[in-house]
Amino acid sequence: MGNLVNLYVKLKLWASLLYQAMDEKFREQFGFYLEEITFAKILHYLYAPKDSSSLAITRILFGIAMLFDIPDERGGAVMDLRWGDPMVCHFPLVPFITAVPMPYMALVYATLWFGALGIALGYRYRLSAWLFTLSYWYLFLIEKSFWNNHSYLFGLVALLLACTEANCYWSLDVYLGYCESKTTVPYWNYFILKYQFFILYFMAGLKKGTAEWLTGYSVLNLSEHWVFSPFKLFLTTSQTDYLIVHCFVFVFDLTVAMWMMWGKTRHVAMIFCALFHLMNSRLFKIGMFPWVCLAAMPLFYPFHWPKVIMNYAEKTILQASKVKGGICGHLHKFILNSKYIHCNSKAVQKQLTGQNTYESETSVYDDSKNTNQNNVVYEDADQNNIVSEKSDQNNIDSEKSDQNNIVSENYEQNNIVSEESDQNNIVSEESDQNNIVSENSEQNNIVSEDSDQNNIFSEDSDQNNIVSENSDQSNIVSEEMEMNGTSDDESDLYTERLFESEICDQHEDRHEVGRKYITFAFIVFHILTQAFLPYSHFITKGYNNWTKGLYGYSWDMMVHTWNLESVIVKVVDNTNQEEFYIDPTIFTLNDRWTRHGDMVHQYARCLKQRVGQLGDGDYNLNISIYVDVWCSMNERFTQRMFDCKVDLLEATWSPFQPVSYLMPLLDEALNWRSVLHDIEEEVHSWNNYSDVVFVAEFPGYEQQKYLPPELTNITLTVLNGTVAYQPELTTYYKNAQSIGLTKGHHIELVPGTFHKIINIGETPAFYMYTVTNNSLIDIETSSTTTQKEMLPIGQELLRRLRNMLQFAKIVGTNLFQIFFHLKFCT
């Protein structure tokens, strides 16, 4: 009993210490303890001003990445093939959002590209960002067969950037005067983007926490790529596949965002994250996804890091070159907003800004100092609560003092508004003379003393005592009026106007608070939505197959590896009792549709329309369509995915009901995977061209298969179950009688012929084909003659340049066609 008590005390003490440590870390991050959480403090935390330069860099890099993404992954360079053929079947998410015909689709792509350009340049940012976002999501929704997780990510990032103030710094909007330059933005601008990339990594890690991934069957033979060569110095290929590709990547995805947010581990985490994305850019054809992730990594650094780098570069080049004025003498040619250039050379800075510089020769971006002249707050990402609650009121008073050309603020102090600036505002509103303070310094001192006694402008943002403040203000104004010889009527009129002005300010503050509440509501909605969507598949059951949901918003990246064996599309003419087969690649752009029940359903209806168009134009044909898809997932047996006995034109589908014609995944064969791996290694050891295919069949079903003539030494071996082999009627098999085969039996097959395998047992049957594939000889010969480069950067850049030119040609041609058509019609 005593041991249990001691254990309880130790556990209680450990829990208390853990809570204290977590509470202290929480305070370091948010500025208050867990028990002090209130809505007002959360709102203040989200609206704390942060340096805007890092957000501007993210905007620029994302816009540039999208400029290259549009001709490639969005299909801009092949839009005439993707959208110009009216016979191609498309797979929209919702039936009423469909693709517009060419040449109008080129107008959508042009809007998308110029929107990305506007984002990169910060030109007409709001318009550009929303045009890009709407065009992007339109392309995303009208074609599900091109969905993937990173395309979904690009759309989310574009949507979030469109809602931020990313154009308030280093943008053409600031340079051309379309918007006011802001050295700080509310923290939620950063928070929402950082949260989105946190979800990207963390959810990818959670999705990898399955038996498929942790047992090492999701991605096989990936370590054969040259990027894993350093690991092969001390690990075998299979060890690299399991320990590095599966185990390490699982831990990496699950924790890397946390390491990047913690200052002590940030630099090391950034190195690993950069190497991870660079390796992915070599391993997979995933477009700009690695580069967008690399561009977003600096979001986890302190917000003013671009200015630190610029200042360090200026000092380094100045010391190295020994040129008078340094690089700042030339920066005004490139930096859009030259008044924010800080140089160690006072003469150069005075020439650029027209103002005197500070005497200090130390870094102007030191976190412990602030520049009064530009009112810039440089903060560390780990200290998000530096700015006091009264900074908003201080900035308002600062704007008032700016009307009289008086800069008298210090951002590190809460008592920003000086008595002189208050008097300047009062006298300026009465006399409309901007320099009256400087001409009557004694009067300023008197009023300054009065303002100290009466607290004219309270530094507290709460305006509960506005009437009292107006009364005190009226008294001071009256005293001032008497000093200036102003009549009582004029004093009363001014007091009334001052009271009306305070009421207007109160309404503006209420409007600002309401806007903050709405923004907060949208932030919470986005947080909850992104946390819920990856696990919402119990609602959208119609999009589930062997995996959960569409491959687009689940973040299950690389968890499932598919090997498509064959797709058989059979059309039966019920009127004439005839059947014929359709090539599944004729009316489709890719084979993604073959693995999703919703798209198979859409394909059947599209195929019926295409058959009617190719025939006599009768769209009410009495036909039936059957689709038989054979594929393997994560090194399982190859099996059929959909019921080949179901007429898809008669089948029903609902997004909220399971797919009725989906065949179950044969998990009975999971224990076979280690056996299959051993058999595969043995077959591959026969020669360089031997191969093996493992097949599973449901009871009562049959498979008809054609053996190409380039296959030799073909052997059928039954691993488990009972099947009947029925050959095609040929000179070899004149009687074509069925042959029963059970476990362990095998038979040699003739290439260039058809045959059927029928499962005549009551349980699933498992069998395999071993072949010698002579076509691999030609592939090996061609691969030896053309050696691939390890880093074909030049080829990739050339390809992207050609795609960009092709994209521009197609867009230009179609826009001219639209213009000519409109002009001709008018």
N, C-alpha and C positions, 0 to 999 in steps of 0.2 A: 504493500500500500504506500509505503514511504517513497519507493522508487517512482510510482506513478505521480505522486505529488511533486517530486523534484522535476520529473519530466514535464509536467504541466507548467511549473514555474519557469523552467527554461524556455519552453515553447512560447509562453506568454511574454517573457523578456525579449526573446528573439523577434516576435511579431511587433513588439513595441519599438524596438530599435529599427526594424525594417520600415515601419510606418514613419518614424521620425526622419529616416534617410530619404524616403520617398517624398515626404512633406517638404523637406529642405530643397530637394531637387525641383519640386513643383514651384516653390517660391522663387528659385533662381530663374526658372523659365518664364513664369507668369507674373511674378511680382507680389504674390499673396499666397497665403497658406490654404490648404484644402478646406479647413473649416470656415475660412473667410470668403468662400465663393459666393458671389452675388451677381445678378444680371448686370448691374451697373459696372462692376469691375470687369466682367467678361467683355462688355461692350467697349469699355475704355481700353482694354488690352487690344482688341481688334482694330481700334482707331488710333492707336499710338503712332505718331509720325515716324517713318523710317526713310532712310535715304533711297532715292528713286533711281539711282544709276544702275544698280543690278537688275532691276525690272526692265529698264530700257535695253540692256544688253540681251536679256532673254527674249524680248520682243524682236529685236533685230535678227538674232540667230534663228529664231523660229520662222520668221518671214522668209529668210534666205533658204532655209531647208524646204519650205513648202514650194518655193519657186522651182526647185529641182524635183520635188515629189510629184507635182502635177503632170508633167509630161511622161513620167515613168509609171509609178504605181497607180495614179488616177487614170491612166490610159489616155493622156492627152495626145501622145504621139501616134496612137492607133485609134483615135476616136471615130474615124471614118469606118473602120472595121468593126468596132465595138457597137456603135450606135447607128451606123449608116445602112446596115443590112436589115431590111424589114422582116426577113425570114428568121432572124435570130431570136431565140427565146430568152426572155429576161425574167428575173425573180425578185420583184419588188416586195418590200416588207408589208406594205398595205396596198390593197388593190387600186385605190384611187390616186396614189402617187406613182405615176409612171413616167418613163422617159419621153421627152419631147423629140420629135424627129430632127434629123439633120436638115438644114444647116443651123437650126436654132440651138442644138446642143453645143455647137461651137461658141455661141454667145454665152452659155453657162460657163464653159471652160475659160473664156476670155475674162468674164467677171471674176472667176475664181483666181486666175493668175494675177490680174491687176489688183485684186484685193490683197493677195499675199505681198505684192510689191509695195502697196500702201502700208501694210503692217511693218515691213522691214524699214521703210523710210520714215514711218511716222507721219505720213501725209494724209490729211483728212481721215484721221485714224479711226474715228467712230464709224464713219461710213464704210471705209475700206474693211475694217474688221468684221462688221456685220454682213457686208456683201460676201466676204470670203466664207464666213461661218454658215450662212444660209445656203450658199452654193455648194459648199462641201457636204453638208448634211443632206442636201437634195441628192447628190450623187451617191451618197452612202445608203440612202433609203431605197433607191430605185434598183439596186442590184446587190442582193444578198450573197451571191456566189463569189464576190470578191472581198467579203468581210474578213477581217482579222483583227487581232487585239490592238495592234499599233495604229491601224487606220481609225479605229474607235478612239484611241488616245489622242490622235491629232485633232479630231473633231471636238473633243472635250477641252483641250488646251486652247484651241481657237475661240471657243465659246467663253472660257474664263478670261482670256486676255481681252476680249471685246468688252468685258464688264469692268476692267481695271483702268487705271490712269497711267498706262504704260507709255503714253505719248507725251507726257509732261516734261520729258527730259531727253536730250539728244534726239530730236525729231525735227522734221520739216515744219510741223505745226507750230512749234515754238519759234523756229527761225522766221517763219513767214507771219507770225503774229496771230495764227488761228486759235491758239490757246495760250494760256498763261504758263510760264515756266515755273515748275515746282521742284524744289530740291528734296521735298519729302512727300511721301504718299502714305495713306493709312495702311497699317500692318496687314489688314485682311487681303490686300492686293497680293502680298507674298504668301500669306497663310493658305489661301485657297489653292494656289499652284503647288506649293510644297505638299499639301495634303493629297493632291491628285497623284503626284509621283510617289508619295508614300504608299498610297493604295496600289499603284502599279507594282511596286516591289513586294509589299507585304502580302497582297492577295495572291500574287504569283507563287510566293512561298507556301501559303496555306493550301493552294490547289495542288502543290507538289507533295503534300503530306499524305499521300495515298500509297497503298500497297504496290500499285503499278510503278510508281516512281522510286519508292524507297527500296524495292527489291531489284531495281536496275533494269527493268524491261521497257521503259518508255522510250529511251533513245539508245540504240545499239550501234556499235562500230563508228561512233562519232569521233572517237579518239584517233582514228586513222588519219585524220586531217593534220596538216603540218603544224598548225598552231599549238598542238599538244606535244610537240617534239621535246620541249624541256622536261615534261613530266615523264616521258618515256626513258629518261636517263636513269631513273630509279624505280619505275613502275612498268608493269606489263600493260598490254593493250586492254585486256579485260579489267585489270585493276584501275586503270585510268578511267575507263567507262563508268565504273561503279563509284570509286572514291571521289573523283574530280567532277565528272559530268553530273552524277546523281546526288551524292551525299553533300559535296561542297556547295553545289549550286542551290540545293535546298536550303542550307543554312544561310547562304549568301542572300538569296531573295527574301528570306524571312527576317533578316536582321540588318541589312546594309543601310536601309533608310534611318534606322535608329543610330547606327554608328556615325552616319554623316551629320546627324543633328547634334551629336555630343562633341563639344569642342576638343576634348582630349584625344578622341579617336578619329576626328574628321579627316585629317590629312591622309592617314593610312587607308581609311575607307574610300576616299576619293581615288587613290591609286588603284585599289582593287576594282572599284566600279568602272573606272576608265578602261582598264585592261579587259574587263568582262565585256563591255560594249564593243571595244575594238576587235576582240575575238569573234563576237557575234557578227560583226560586219564582214568577216572573212568566211565564217561557217555557213551562213544562211543568206538567201536572197530576200532581205526584208527591207530594202529601200533605205529611207532616211531615218528609220526608227533608232538605230544606235546613235546617230548624230543628233537627233532631237534630245535623246536622253543625256548625251554628253553636254549639250547646250543648257540643259536644265540643272545640271549638277551644281553650278555656282550659286543657285538659289539658296543652298544650305550654308553658304559662307556668310560672313558679316556683310551687311547690305551695301557698305561703301567701298567694297573691294576694288571696283574699277577706278575710283579716284585715287586710292592708295597706289595702285599700279601706275597710273599716269604720273603721279607726283614722283614716285620712285624712278620711273623711266626718265623724267625730265631732269632730275638731279644727277642720275648716272650719266646721261648723255652730256649734260653740261660740264661735269667734271672731266669726262673723257675727251671731249672735243675742245674745251677751253675757248669756245666761241662766245663772244660777248652777247649776252641776252639769252643764250641757250636755245633749246628747241621751242620755247614758248614764243619766240619771235616769228615762228613759222606756223604755229598751231592754229592761228586765227584763220588760216586759209582752209582748214579742214573742219575744225570744231564749229558747229552751227551756232552755238551760244557762247560767244567769246567772253562775255562778262563773268562766266563761271570758270575761266582759266585762272589758275593760281600759279604764279611763277616766283622763284626765289629772287629773280632780278626785278627790283622795284621799278626800274626805268621802263622795262618792257611791259610789266603789268600796268603801269600807269598809262602807257601808250595804248594798250588794248582796252582798258576799262574806263579810262578817263578819271580815275580815282587814285588816291594815295594808298599805298600798301602798308601792311603792318611791319613793324621794325623787326619782328622776330624772324630769324632765318631757319627756324625749325619747321618740321612738317606741319602743314596746315590741316592735315587729316588725322592728327593725333586724336585718339579717342578721349583723352583727358582735357581737350581744349575745344572751343567752339569759335567760329568766325562770326563776329557781330555783324559785319557788313552784309553778309549774304544769308544769315540766319539759317545755316545748314546744321543739321543734327547728325553727327556721325555716331552710330551705335553699333554695339556688338550683338550678334544674333542670339547670344546666350543671355543677354540682359535686355529684355524686351520691355521693361517697365521703368526705364530711366526718366522718360519725360513725365513731368508732374501733371496732376489733374487740372492745373490752372493754365496750362500752355495754350489752350484754345482761346481763353479770354485774353491772354497776353497778346496773342497774334491779332485779335480783333482790335485791341487798343493800338497795336503797332501799325495796323493799316490806317487808323485815324491819324496817327502822328506822321505817317508818310505824306499826307496831304500838305503838310507844312514843311516838307523837305527836312524833317528832323529825325535822325536815326539815333534813338536813345535807348535801345533795348539790349538786354543781355539774356540770352536764351537759357543759360544755366541757372538763373535766378528766377524765383517765382514772382517777385515784385518788379515786373518788367516796366510797367507804365510809370514814368516819372511825372512829377507834379507839373513840370514845365510843359510836357506834351498835352496834358489835360487842359491847361490854361490856353494853350495854342488852339486847341479844337474849339473851345468856347468862344474865344475872341474871333477866331477865323469865321465861325458861323455867323457872328453878329456883324462883323465889319467887312467880311470878304477880302481881307488884306492878309496875304500869305506871310508877310515878313514882320507883322506887328510885334511879335515876341522879341525878335532880335533888336527892334528899335526902342523898346521900353523894357529894359532888363529889371529896373527897380520894381515896376508893376508886376512883372513875372514872379519876382521873389515874394511879393506880398500875397499874390494869389496862390503861390505855391504853399505858403504857410497856411492859408485858409483851406486849401485842398487837403493838407495833412490833417487838419483838425476835423474836417467833415467827411473825409473818405468819399470823395465824389464818385470815382470809378472803383468800385470794389473789385478785388482780384478774384473773388469767388464767383464761379460761373452760375451759381444758383441765384435766381432773381426773385426770391420770395419777398424781399423788402423794397420792391421797385418804387412804391409810392413814397416811402421814407427817403429813399435816395433822391427822388425827384424833388422832394421838399427841401432837402439839404442843398441840392444843386441850385434850386431856385433862390435860396437865401444867398448863396455865394455869388450867383449871377447878379442878384440885386445889389449886393455890395460892390460888385465890379462895375455895374451900371452907374452907381452913384459916383464912383471914382472917375468914371469917364464922362460924367455929366449927362447921363441918359435919363429920359423922363420915365415916370412910373408906367404910363401906357405902353411905351416901347418895351419896358421890362416885363410887363404882364404878357405882351404878345410873344416875346421871346421864350418866356417860361412855358407858355402853352405849346409853342412849336417844339420845345425840347421834350415835353411830356409826350406829344404825339410821336416824336422820333423814338423815344424809349418803348412805346407800345409797339411800334413797327418792328423794332429789334426783338422784342419779345415774341412776336408772331414768327419772325424769321428763325429764331431759336427753336420754336416749337416745330416748324417745318423741317429744320435740320434734324431734330431728334426723331421725327417721324420717318425721315429718309433713312436714318441709321437703323431703326427698327425693321424697316422693310429689307434693307441689305442683310441684316442679321438673320432674318427669316429665310432668305434665299440661301445664305451660306449653310444654315442648319439643314435645309432641304437637300442641298447638294451633298453634304456630308452623309446624311442618312441614306440617300439614294445610292451613292457609290458603295456604301457598305452593305446595302441590301441586294442590289441587282445581281452580283455574282452568285448569290444563293437564292434567287427568286424562281428557280426552275420548277419548284413544286406548284407554282401558279401557271406558268407557260409550259404546260406538259406537251403541247403539240409540237414544240421545237426540240424536244428531247429525242435522242436516238440511243445508241450505245453509250454515248456521253450525254452530259447535261447541258442543254441549251445550244444556241448557235455559237459558232466560233467567232465571237466579235466583242462580247462584253463580259466574258466569264473570267478572263485573265488566266486561263489554263494553258499557258504557252508551253508548247513542246511536251505536254503531259501525255498526249496520245499521238502515236505514229501510225499512219495508215499505209497499207499496201494494197492498192486496187488490182485485183486479178483480172476481172472481166465484167462487162456490162452487156446484157442481152435485152434488147427492146423488141418485143413481138407485138404486131398489130394483126388483129383478127377481123376480117370482113364478115360480119354475122349474116349479111344478106346473101352473099355468094358462097359462104362457107369456105373462105380462103384465108390463108395467113401468110404474112411476109414479115421480114425483119428489117429494122431501121438502124443505120449506123448512129450510135449515140452522140457522135461528135459533130454531126452535120448542122444541127440547129442550136448548138450550145457553144459557149466561149471557153469553158473549162469543165472539169469533172467534179467540182465541189458539190454540185447538186445531187450526185449519186449517193452521198452519205447522209442526206437529211430528208426525213419523211415529208416535210412541208414543201421542199423544192421538187421532190419526185412527184408530188401531187400537182404542183404547178406545171411541171414539164409535160405530164400526160395531157392536160387541157390545152397547152400550147401546141403539142404535137398533133392533136386532133384538128386544130385550126390550120396547121401547115399542110396536113394531108388533104384537107378540103381545098386549100389554095392550089396545091399541085395537081389535084384531080379536076373535076368539072365545076369547082367553085361551090359545091354543096357542103355547108358547114354542119348539116344535120345528119351526117353519115352514121349508119348503124354499125359502129366498130367497137372493139374492145382493145385495151392497151395493157400489156403485162410487162413489167420490168423486173429483171433478175440480176441483182448486183452481188458479185462475189468479191469479198475483201477480207483483209486480216488487220487486226488492231493489236499493236504492242506484242508482236511475235507469237500471237495465238495461231490456231488453225485457221485457214481460209474457209469462210462459210458464207452462205447467202444472208443478205441483210434484210430484204423485204420479201414478203410472201409472193412468189411467182404465180400463184393460183388466183390472186385477187385482181379483178378488173379495176384499175385505178380510176377509170371514168365513173365507176359506180361507187367507189369508196368515198367515205366522208372524212373530212378533216376539220379540226377546230384547234385554235391555239391554246385552249384550256383543257383539252382532252388528250389522253395518250394516243399515239399513232396506232391505229388498229391493225395495219398491215406490216408492222415492224416485227421481224423475227428476233427472238431473244438471243443474247450473247451466250454462247455455250461455255459457261464457267466450269462445267465438268472437266474441261480439258486443261484447266490451270495447272494441275499437277504434272501435265505432260511437257511443260515448257523446258524444263531442264533436260528431259529425254530428247526433245526435238533439237535442242542445241547440240547435244552430243552426236545425234544422227547427222545433223547438218555439217559439223566439222569433219565427220568421217567421209561423207559424200564429197565434200570439197577437197579432200585429200587425194581423191582418185586421180584427178587431173585439173588443169586450170579452167576447164570448160564444163565441168559437171555441176549439176544443180539439183535441188530438191524442192518440191512443193507439197505442203501438208494441207489436207482437205478434211472438213467435217460436214456431215450431212444429217438432216433431220429424218426421223422415221416417216416412211410413206412418200418421200420426195425423191426426185431423180435429177441428175445433172447430165446434160448432153454437152460433150466437149469435142473440140476439133484439135488435132495434133498437127502442128505445122511441119512441113517437110524438112526444115533445117534442124529439127530435133532428132537425135538418134539414141540408140540404147535405152529405149523407154521401157520402164518397168513399173507396174502398179502393184503395191504391197498394202495389204490390209493390216492396220495396227490394232483395231478393236471393232467389234460389231460384225454384222453380216450384210453383205451386199451382193447384188447380181450384176455381172458385167455383160453388156449386150453390144456386140460389135456391129459395125455397119456392113451391109451386104456388099461384099467385094469378091474379087477372085481369091483372096486369102480365106475369107469366111463366106462360103457360098450358102450355107444354111443359116448363118447369123443367129445361132442359138445362144441363149443366155447361159452364163456360167456362174454358179454360186461360189462366193469366196468368203472365208471366215478369217479370224485372227491368225496372222502369220502366213497366210497364203499370198502368192504373188504370181503375176502373169506379164509376159512381154507383149507390148503393143506395137502397132504398125504406124509409122508417121504418115501424114497426109491423109488421114481418115478421121471419120467421126465415130464416137462411141457413147454409150450411156452407162452411168453408174446409178443403180437403184438401191436404196436402203430398204431391204426387206425385213429388217429386224424391228424390235420394239423400242430400241434405244438408239441414240445417235451413233453413227458409224464414223470411224476415223481411219483414213488411209493416206497414202503418199505416192507421188510420182517422182522417180529419179530419172534424169535425162542427161544427155550430153548436148549442150547448146552450141552448135557450130557457128552461130551468128556472133558469139563472143570473140571468135578468132578475128573477124574483121574489125570489131570494136577495139580489141587490144592492139591491132596493127595500126589503126588510125590514131590511137592515143599515144603510141610510141613515136609516131612521126611528128605529131604536134604536141610539144611539151607545154604544159600550162605554167604560167608565171605564178610565183608565190604571192607577189603583191602587184597585181595588174592595175596599179593606180592610173597609169597613163591611159590604158584601154578603157577603164571605167569613166574617166573624165571625157574622153573622146566620144564614148557612147552617149553620155548625158548631153554633150554638146550637140551631137547629131539629133538626139531626141528633141532637144529644145528648138533646133532649127526646123525640124519636121513639124513640131507642134505649132510654131509660128506660121509656117506655110499653110497648114490646114486651117488654122483660125482665120488667117488673113483671107484665104480663098472663100471660106464660107461667109465671113462677114461682108465681103464684097458682093457675094451672091444675095445676101439678105438686103443690102442697100440697093442693089440693082433691081431686085424684085419689088421693093417698096416704091422706088422711084418710078418704075414702069407702071405699077398699079395706079399711082396717083396721077 
